[in-house]
Amino acid sequence: MTTSDFTSDTAFDPLAPLPGPPDPWTYTETPSLRSGPPYHMTEMIAAEPAIAGRILARHVVAGGPAAALADAIRTAAGRGEPIVVTGCGTSEHAALGVAEILGEAARAAGLPGSGVVAAQAFELALDPPSSGLVIGVSHEGGTSATNAALAAARAARAAGARTAILTVSSRSPGAAVVDPSLVLETGELDQSWCHTVGYISPMLVGAAVGAHLSGRSLDIEGVVELLAAGTRDEAGADRIAGHLADVRHLLVVASGADRTAGRELVLKVEEASWLPSAFRDLETFLHGHLPATDPETGLVLLLTDREGRAERLVRTRQALAAARAIGIRAAAIIAQELDAALDPSLTPTGRLLVPDAAGLPSPVASLFGSATPLQSLTERLARARGTNPDPIRRDDPAYLAAADASDAATG
């Protein structure tokens, strides 16, 4: 395990490509420990706009694996077969996002069938589809539950099932258990274990596949600018983090495509700042959970999805009004055009605003619009709470032992 403090004399270049995986492939080591910011996570967030440009440029070209995966989706949809995206942890949330992106693209293309769904990898391994297409999401390609799900689906290949993976390298274990023509590489490895690049990378590939599927061109610069915009309000992220740093627990509330980002925010906050957190659907939040809240509860509400926005806005006002009555410390990550529609007293802890990016498909705009704000808020919350986000607490012997114990059954 590497445990050196941060003493680098070389400034990080957010425009330069990140390293790829080791060759031969192996699991990454614990990130080097830094005594303070900039953490590896800090640098990864700064690098994401440029990473987006590189990944999208590679995968929007005709005739590549992204186009091949779009063809496989068309075939499965035409046969009325299931199309499932799967993963674990951050990659599970990325899988949810990929399913949102591909589902919208399939509808835009007028494809038949029941659409694209997401499934948690462990559950999918226990009940794999007997036909159709399973798309795995695994940043490094070594997650045992995800690879087991892909292997279980591949075992049904005699019935016509196909498997694909979105991962950093074709040399990974996950790539070895899918159709070789359906390995879509992201190419650049997250340098923090509090994965941010690992969240956006597969969704970027998914956006490229969606463009092939729908026949629409993808505004690469629009995606790059959307991610860059989310990194700029450092003062706003600092302010919210300062108000939430000492809450007893944090609730994240969202609806529509924002549910993916909400789940990812919960995971990031717990990994990076060790603050107990939970996700609630917007409507679910108001059905029995309020009695467990008080002025020591924090809340972050997300509303960036363009679909059904008017209806979501009405319920958002009601949810935030209920939170205000209790004294919950509420903040929001919302679409810029909604800023004037929400009374400032509803989010006394602050707001991060997301450009609407009308030129992008709705889930693409929502998922990439919220990605860097939620990551920046997490990183600032780690600073405010005095935690190092990079090792996800595995520099503590007890938590390292817990990780080892959780891996013992699978080797």
C-alpha positions in Angstrom: 0.0 0.0 0.0 1.4 3.4 -0.9 1.1 5.9 2.0 3.3 8.9 1.0 2.2 12.4 1.8 1.6 14.9 -1.0 4.9 16.5 -1.8 4.7 16.7 -5.6 6.5 19.6 -7.2 4.7 19.0 -10.5 1.4 20.8 -11.1 -1.4 18.5 -12.2 -2.5 19.2 -15.8 -6.2 18.7 -16.1 -6.0 18.7 -19.9 -3.5 15.8 -20.1 -4.8 12.2 -20.5 -4.8 10.1 -17.3 -2.8 6.9 -17.1 -4.4 3.7 -18.4 -4.4 0.5 -16.4 -1.2 -1.4 -15.8 0.1 -3.8 -18.4 -0.4 -6.6 -17.7 -3.7 -5.7 -16.1 -3.9 -5.7 -12.3 -6.0 -4.1 -9.6 -4.9 -0.6 -8.6 -3.2 0.1 -5.4 -4.5 2.4 -2.7 -4.0 6.0 -3.9 -1.1 7.8 -2.4 -2.2 9.7 0.8 -2.1 13.4 0.7 -2.1 15.5 3.8 -4.5 18.0 2.4 -6.1 19.3 -0.9 -5.7 19.1 -3.7 -6.6 15.4 -3.3 -6.5 13.0 -6.2 -10.3 13.4 -6.2 -9.9 17.2 -6.6 -7.7 16.6 -9.7 -10.0 14.0 -11.2 -13.0 16.4 -11.1 -10.9 19.1 -12.8 -9.9 16.7 -15.5 -13.3 15.5 -16.4 -14.2 18.0 -19.1 -11.1 17.2 -21.1 -11.7 13.4 -20.5 -15.2 13.8 -21.8 -13.9 15.3 -25.0 -11.4 12.5 -25.6 -13.8 9.6 -24.8 -16.6 11.1 -26.9 -14.3 11.8 -29.9 -13.2 8.2 -29.9 -16.6 6.6 -29.7 -18.8 8.8 -32.0 -16.9 7.6 -35.1 -18.6 5.3 -37.4 -17.7 1.6 -37.5 -16.3 1.3 -34.0 -17.5 -0.7 -31.0 -20.0 2.0 -30.0 -21.7 1.6 -33.3 -21.6 -2.2 -32.9 -23.3 -2.0 -29.5 -26.0 0.3 -31.0 -26.6 -2.4 -33.7 -26.8 -5.1 -30.9 -29.4 -3.0 -29.1 -31.4 -2.6 -32.3 -31.3 -6.3 -32.9 -32.5 -7.2 -29.3 -35.2 -4.5 -29.4 -36.4 -5.8 -32.8 -36.8 -9.2 -31.3 -38.6 -7.9 -28.2 -35.7 -9.2 -26.0 -34.5 -7.7 -22.8 -31.7 -5.1 -22.8 -30.1 -4.8 -19.3 -27.3 -2.6 -18.0 -25.6 -3.8 -14.8 -22.9 -2.8 -12.4 -21.9 -2.4 -8.7 -21.2 0.6 -6.5 -20.4 3.7 -8.5 -20.6 1.6 -11.6 -24.1 0.6 -10.7 -25.1 4.2 -10.7 -23.3 4.7 -14.0 -25.3 1.7 -15.3 -28.5 3.5 -14.2 -27.4 6.5 -16.1 -26.5 4.5 -19.2 -29.9 2.9 -19.1 -31.5 6.3 -19.0 -29.5 7.6 -21.9 -29.9 4.5 -24.1 -33.6 4.2 -23.2 -34.3 7.8 -24.4 -32.2 7.1 -27.6 -34.1 3.9 -28.3 -37.4 5.8 -28.0 -36.2 8.6 -30.2 -35.2 5.9 -32.8 -38.7 4.4 -32.6 -37.4 1.0 -31.6 -39.9 -1.6 -30.5 -39.7 -3.6 -27.2 -39.8 -2.8 -23.5 -36.7 -0.5 -23.6 -33.5 -0.5 -21.6 -33.4 -1.3 -17.9 -30.7 -1.4 -15.2 -30.1 -4.2 -12.7 -27.8 -4.6 -9.7 -25.1 -7.1 -10.7 -25.4 -9.5 -7.8 -29.1 -9.9 -8.3 -28.7 -10.2 -12.1 -26.2 -13.0 -11.6 -28.8 -15.0 -9.6 -31.5 -14.4 -12.3 -29.8 -13.7 -15.7 -31.9 -13.2 -18.8 -32.1 -16.2 -21.2 -31.9 -14.0 -24.2 -31.3 -10.4 -25.3 -28.3 -8.2 -24.3 -26.5 -7.6 -21.0 -24.2 -4.6 -20.9 -21.8 -4.5 -17.9 -20.3 -1.4 -16.4 -17.1 -1.8 -14.5 -14.5 0.9 -14.3 -11.4 -1.3 -13.8 -13.2 -4.5 -15.1 -12.4 -6.5 -12.1 -15.6 -6.4 -10.0 -16.5 -10.0 -9.2 -20.3 -9.5 -9.0 -20.4 -7.7 -12.3 -18.2 -10.3 -14.0 -20.4 -13.1 -12.5 -23.5 -11.4 -14.0 -21.9 -11.2 -17.4 -20.7 -14.8 -17.2 -24.2 -16.0 -16.2 -25.6 -14.1 -19.2 -23.0 -15.5 -21.5 -23.9 -19.0 -20.4 -27.3 -18.3 -22.0 -25.7 -17.5 -25.3 -27.1 -20.7 -26.9 -30.5 -19.1 -26.5 -29.2 -15.9 -28.3 -28.0 -13.8 -25.4 -25.2 -11.4 -26.0 -22.9 -9.5 -23.6 -21.0 -6.2 -23.7 -18.9 -4.2 -21.3 -18.0 -0.5 -20.8 -14.6 -0.6 -19.0 -11.2 1.0 -19.0 -9.3 -1.7 -20.9 -9.9 -4.7 -23.2 -7.3 -6.5 -21.1 -9.5 -6.5 -18.0 -11.1 -9.7 -16.6 -14.6 -8.3 -17.4 -13.6 -7.9 -21.1 -12.7 -11.6 -21.2 -16.2 -12.7 -20.5 -18.1 -10.7 -23.1 -18.3 -10.6 -26.9 -14.9 -9.3 -28.1 -16.6 -6.9 -30.6 -18.6 -5.4 -27.7 -15.8 -4.2 -25.4 -16.0 -0.4 -25.2 -12.9 1.1 -23.7 -12.8 4.3 -21.7 -9.0 4.2 -21.6 -8.2 6.5 -18.6 -8.0 5.3 -15.0 -9.4 7.2 -12.1 -6.6 8.1 -9.7 -8.9 8.3 -6.6 -10.9 5.4 -5.1 -13.7 7.9 -4.5 -14.5 7.4 -8.2 -15.6 10.4 -10.2 -14.0 9.6 -13.5 -15.3 6.1 -12.9 -18.9 7.5 -12.8 -18.9 9.7 -15.9 -16.7 7.6 -18.2 -19.2 4.8 -18.9 -22.0 7.4 -19.2 -20.0 9.2 -21.8 -19.6 6.0 -23.8 -23.3 5.5 -23.3 -24.0 8.9 -24.8 -21.9 8.0 -27.8 -23.8 4.7 -28.3 -27.1 6.7 -27.9 -26.1 9.0 -30.7 -25.4 6.0 -33.0 -28.7 4.4 -31.9 -30.9 7.5 -32.5 -29.1 8.8 -35.6 -28.6 12.2 -33.9 -25.3 14.0 -33.8 -23.9 14.6 -30.3 -22.7 18.0 -29.3 -19.4 17.0 -27.8 -18.4 20.6 -26.9 -21.8 21.0 -25.2 -21.1 18.0 -22.9 -17.5 19.3 -22.2 -18.9 22.8 -21.3 -21.6 21.3 -19.1 -19.1 19.4 -17.0 -16.8 22.4 -16.8 -19.6 24.7 -15.7 -20.3 22.4 -12.7 -16.8 22.9 -11.4 -16.9 26.7 -11.3 -19.0 27.6 -8.3 -16.4 26.6 -5.7 -17.6 29.3 -3.3 -21.2 27.8 -3.5 -20.0 24.3 -2.9 -17.9 25.5 0.1 -20.8 27.4 1.6 -23.1 24.4 1.4 -20.5 22.0 2.7 -19.8 24.3 5.7 -23.5 24.3 6.6 -23.8 20.5 6.3 -20.5 19.4 7.8 -21.9 18.8 11.3 -25.3 17.4 10.5 -26.2 14.1 12.1 -27.2 12.6 8.8 -27.9 13.7 5.2 -30.8 12.9 3.0 -30.6 13.3 -0.8 -33.9 13.7 -2.6 -34.6 13.5 -6.4 -37.0 12.5 -9.1 -36.8 11.3 -12.7 -33.3 11.0 -14.2 -31.9 12.9 -11.2 -32.5 9.8 -9.1 -29.3 8.3 -10.6 -27.3 11.4 -9.5 -29.0 11.3 -6.1 -27.9 7.8 -5.4 -24.4 8.6 -6.6 -24.2 11.6 -4.3 -25.1 9.5 -1.3 -22.4 7.0 -2.1 -19.8 9.8 -2.7 -20.6 11.5 0.5 -20.3 8.4 2.6 -17.1 7.3 0.9 -15.4 10.7 1.0 -16.7 12.4 4.2 -18.0 9.4 6.2 -21.3 11.3 6.8 -24.2 8.8 7.1 -26.5 9.5 4.2 -29.6 8.0 2.5 -31.5 8.5 -0.8 -35.2 9.2 -1.0 -37.4 9.5 -4.1 -39.0 12.9 -4.1 -42.5 11.5 -3.4 -41.3 8.9 -1.0 -39.6 11.5 1.2 -43.0 12.8 2.2 -44.5 9.4 3.1 -43.3 8.5 6.6 -39.6 9.7 6.6 -40.1 13.2 8.1 -40.5 12.0 11.7 -36.9 10.9 11.7 -35.6 14.3 10.7 -34.8 17.4 12.8 -32.6 20.6 12.6 -29.6 18.3 12.7 -30.7 16.7 9.4 -29.2 17.9 6.1 -30.9 17.7 2.8 -29.8 18.1 -0.8 -32.5 18.1 -3.4 -31.7 17.6 -7.1 -33.9 18.9 -9.9 -32.3 19.1 -13.3 -34.4 16.7 -15.5 -36.3 18.5 -18.2 -39.0 15.8 -18.5 -42.0 16.4 -16.3 -40.3 19.5 -14.8 -43.5 21.4 -14.1 -45.0 18.6 -12.0 -41.7 17.9 -10.3 -41.3 21.5 -9.4 -44.7 21.6 -7.6 -43.8 18.6 -5.5 -40.3 20.0 -4.9 -41.7 23.2 -3.4 -43.9 21.1 -1.1 -41.0 18.9 0.0 -38.8 21.9 0.7 -41.6 23.7 2.5 -42.0 20.6 4.8 -38.2 20.6 5.4 -38.3 24.3 6.2 -41.1 23.8 8.8 -38.9 21.2 10.6 -35.7 23.2 10.4 -33.9 20.8 8.1 -30.7 22.3 6.6 -31.7 22.2 2.9 -29.6 22.8 -0.2 -30.3 22.1 -3.9 -28.6 21.3 -7.2 -31.1 22.6 -9.7 -31.5 23.7 -13.3 -30.5 27.4 -13.7 -33.9 28.3 -15.1 -35.6 27.1 -11.9 -33.6 29.4 -9.7 -36.2 32.2 -9.8 -39.1 29.7 -9.4 -38.0 28.5 -6.0 -38.2 30.9 -3.0 -34.7 31.3 -1.6 -36.0 30.5 1.9 -36.6 27.0 0.7 -32.9 26.3 0.4 -31.3 28.3 3.2 -28.1 26.3 2.9 -27.5 27.2 -0.7 -27.8 26.2 -4.3 -25.7 25.0 -7.1 -27.1 25.9 -10.5 -26.9 23.6 -13.6 -27.2 25.0 -17.2 -30.1 23.5 -19.1 -28.0 22.5 -22.2 -31.1 22.4 -24.5 -29.1 21.1 -27.4 -28.4 17.7 -25.6 -30.9 14.9 -25.0 -32.7 15.3 -21.7 -30.9 12.6 -19.7 -27.5 13.5 -21.1 -28.1 17.1 -20.1 -29.3 16.1 -16.6 -26.7 13.5 -15.8 -23.7 15.4 -17.0 -25.1 18.7 -15.7 -25.3 17.3 -12.2 -22.2 15.2 -12.2 -19.5 17.8 -11.4 -21.6 19.8 -9.0 -22.4 16.7 -6.9 -18.7 15.7 -7.0 -17.5 19.2 -6.1 -19.9 19.4 -3.2 -18.7 16.0 -2.0 -15.0 17.0 -2.2 -15.7 20.3 -0.3 -17.7 18.3 2.4 -14.7 16.1 2.9 -12.5 19.2 3.4 -15.0 20.6 5.8 -15.2 17.4 7.8 -11.4 16.9 7.7 -11.4 13.6 5.8 -9.3 12.4 2.9 -11.7 11.2 0.2 -9.2 9.2 -1.9 -8.7 5.9 0.1 -12.4 5.7 1.1 -11.1 5.1 4.6 -9.0 2.1 3.8 -6.0 3.8 5.2 -7.6 3.0 8.6 -6.7 -0.6 9.6 -10.2 -1.4 10.7 -11.8 -0.4 7.4 -9.0 -2.1 5.4 -9.8 -5.3 7.4 -13.5 -4.9 6.7 -12.7 -4.6 2.9 -10.5 -7.7 3.1 -13.2 -9.6 5.0 -15.8 -8.7 2.4 -13.5 -10.0 -0.3 -12.5 -13.2 1.5 -15.5 -15.3 0.2 -14.7 -14.5 -3.4 -10.9 -14.5 -3.1 
